[in-house]
């Protein structure tokens, strides 16, 4: 059969399918694009188009604008998946016209006008709060900024539980800090108000209180929320389960339209 966007049903009905989106995976704080590697490998092996950009982790507004600029260079529709702080980033960057869906992976689903600090402040602290390091960094022409990272000795237990110790050691010394300013910036838009969403709760998360994830997802009215018995880095601990949710979202946003 000729490969066209149209297929003719036996009854004579013409059915058109939307193009399959590019999956853009957004990492969070204290991590980098490599944190998505097990999921990225599986998606590529399944024939999906994937892009995993590096997030600067300097500010919610700046990071979101940067990711949106990348998304808008992609031809065709995009499915955004964000882990942890990356959930806040896709909440804002997902307003781009070619974004057709959002997947939150152990992430923050912010409301318009809400900051990370405000959402987190509604719930008891996770183990992460007592295991952070604050480091000043110079800002040209302004006061010093502050980088936030995870104590190296606590990284495995608090952030990388479920990851082999040798791999967690490498992640701990190569983590990408998050500028403290990002915690106080309010989201100017909440893309889940106009884009369908899916969510994964890591029920053994020690980095984000799982109730923060559950609350944000319920408020956003996500189409589907899956609870996985996994730590914060669920993409490494349970990559097949994460791929399953991403493919569920892909199927929904590329469903044939009669």
N, C-alpha and C positions, 0 to 999 in steps of 0.2 A: 504494500500500500504506500502511496506517496506520502512523504512526511510533511504535512501541512498543519497549521493550527486548527484545522477543521476536520471533524470526522462525522460521517453520515450514519445515523442510527437506522436500523432496519425499517422503522416506521416512516423514515424520510425526514425526521427532525434533524435540523442542523445544530450541532453543539460546538461551542467554541471554548477553548481553555486559555486562561491567562498564562503568560510565560512563567516558568519556574523561577522563583526569586533567587538572587544571590544571598547566601547566608553570611552575615557580617557579625563576627563574634567579638564582644567588647569585654576586656578584662577589667578587674577592679583594682583597689588599693593593695599595696604590698605584694603585687604580682605583676606579671607581664604577659605578653601574647603567648608565651610558651605554656602558661597554665591551661590553655585550651588544647594543647597538642594531642592528647588522646582522642578528643572529640573531633578535632580538625582532621586527623588521619582517617577516622571512620567515615566522616562525611565525604571526603575526597574519594575514598575507596568506593563509596556508593554512587559516585558520579555527580555529586552536588558541586556547584560553584561556591567557593568559600573565600572570604577575606578576613584576616585577623590583624587589624591595625594596632599600633602601639598608642596607648592613651598617655598624654603627658602627665596626668595626675597633678595638675597645678591649680585648677579651679573648676568648679562645676560648670560655670558658664563658658569658660574658655575651652574646657575639654569637650563639652557638648557641641560647641560651634565647630571645633576641629573635626570631630567625628561626622557631624552633619556635612561638612564640606567634602569629606571623602565619600560619604554615601551619595551625595548629589553628582559625583563624577561617574557613578556606576550606571551603565545603560540597563534599563529595565527595573523591575521591582526588587525590593530588598526586604529581607526578614532580619531584624535586629535581635540579637540575643546578648543580654548583659548579665555578668556575674557580679554580685556584691555591689560595690560602688558603681560598677558598670550598669547596674539597673537604673540608678539615678541618671546616668549619662544618656541611656536610651530613652528615658522618660522625656528628656528635653530634645535630643537629636532626632528622636522618632517622629517629630512633627514634619520632617522633610516629606515632600509630596510623593516620592517614590517608595517610601516605607509602607509596607502593607501589613505588617504584623510585628509584635513584640514578644520576646520570650524572656521572662525573668528567672534567673538561676541563682537561688539563694541571695536575692537582691532586694534593693530598695525601690519600691514603687511610690514615688513622691506625689503629693497633691500639688496642684498649681499654687504657688506662693509659699510652699513649705520647704524647709531645709532638712538636710540629713540630721543635724542636731535636734531639730524639733521632733522629727519622726522617732528617732531613737529615744528621745527623752520621755516618751509616753510609756516606756517599758523598763523593767529592771535591766541593769547593765549585764552584758555577757562577760566572760572571762577576759576578753580582749582589753577592756577598759583599764585593768590593773597591770597590763603588760605592754604598755606603749612607751616609746621613747620620743622625746621632743627635741629637735635639733634646729638651731637657727641657721638661716641661709641668707646671704646678702641680696638685696634688691636695689638695683641702680636707681638713685634719686629718691629713694623712699626708705621707710623703716625695714628692718630685717623681717623676712618671713619665717615661718616655722614649718619644718617637715615633721611628719608623724610616721613612725615605723614601729614594727613589732620587735620586742626584745629578742635577740638571737637565741638566747637560752630557752625561751618560752615558745618560740615559733612553731616547733613541731607539735606540741601539745595543744596550743591555742588556735593556731591558724592552719596547720598542715596535718592534722590528725588523719589517719587513714593512708597517708603517703609513706612509703618506705623511709626509714631514718636517713639513709644515705642521700636519697633524693631531697628530703626535707632540709638537710644540712645545706645543700647547694641553694635551694630556694631561699633559705634564711639569709644567706650572705649576699644574695643578688636581688633582694626585694626592691621594688620600686616604691619609694615613700609617697605619701599623699600630703599635699600642702594643707595645713590646718584651716586655711581660708575656705576650703571647699566645704567644710562642715557647716558653715554659717550662711552660705549662699542659697537664696530661695529659687526654686525652679520657676521659670517664667511661663512654662507651659507644661501640661501633662498629656503626652501623646496618647495615653491609653483612653482618653476621653473620646478619641475619634478613630483609633486603630485597635483591632482585636488583639487580645493578649493571652498568654499562657504562662503558668508559673510553676516553679519547683521550690519546695520547702525542704531544706536539709534539717531533718528532725534532730540530729545530733550536732548541730552547729554550735560551736563555742566562740565564734567570732561575731556573729550577729545573733541576737536573741531570736529564735525561730518565730516567736510571736510577732516580731516586727515584720517578718516576711508575710506571715498569715494575714495580719491586719492590712498591710498595703495591698495585697492581692485581692482580698475580699472587697475592700473599698473601691478598687479599680474595676471590679466586676469582670475579672478575667474569665475567659471561656472555660478554662480547665486549670485546676491546680493539683499537682501530684506531690505527695509526701514521700520522700525517699529516706530510708534509714541510713543516712550518710553524714559525714562531716562537712565543713564549709567548702572545701575544695571537691565538691561532688563531681565536677568534670573530670577529675583525676581518679577519684575513688570508684565512681560508677559511671564511666563514660557512655556505656551502652544505653543506660536509662536516660541520660541527658539527650543522646541522639534520638531516642524514641520520641521524646517530647518535641524536639525540633522538627522531626519529620511529620509528626501529627499537625503541627502548625503549618508546615509547608503544604501538606495535603489540603488543609482547610482554605488557604489563601490562593491555591491554584485549582480549586474545584471547578469543574466544567460549568459553564453558564449557558442554559438553553435559550 
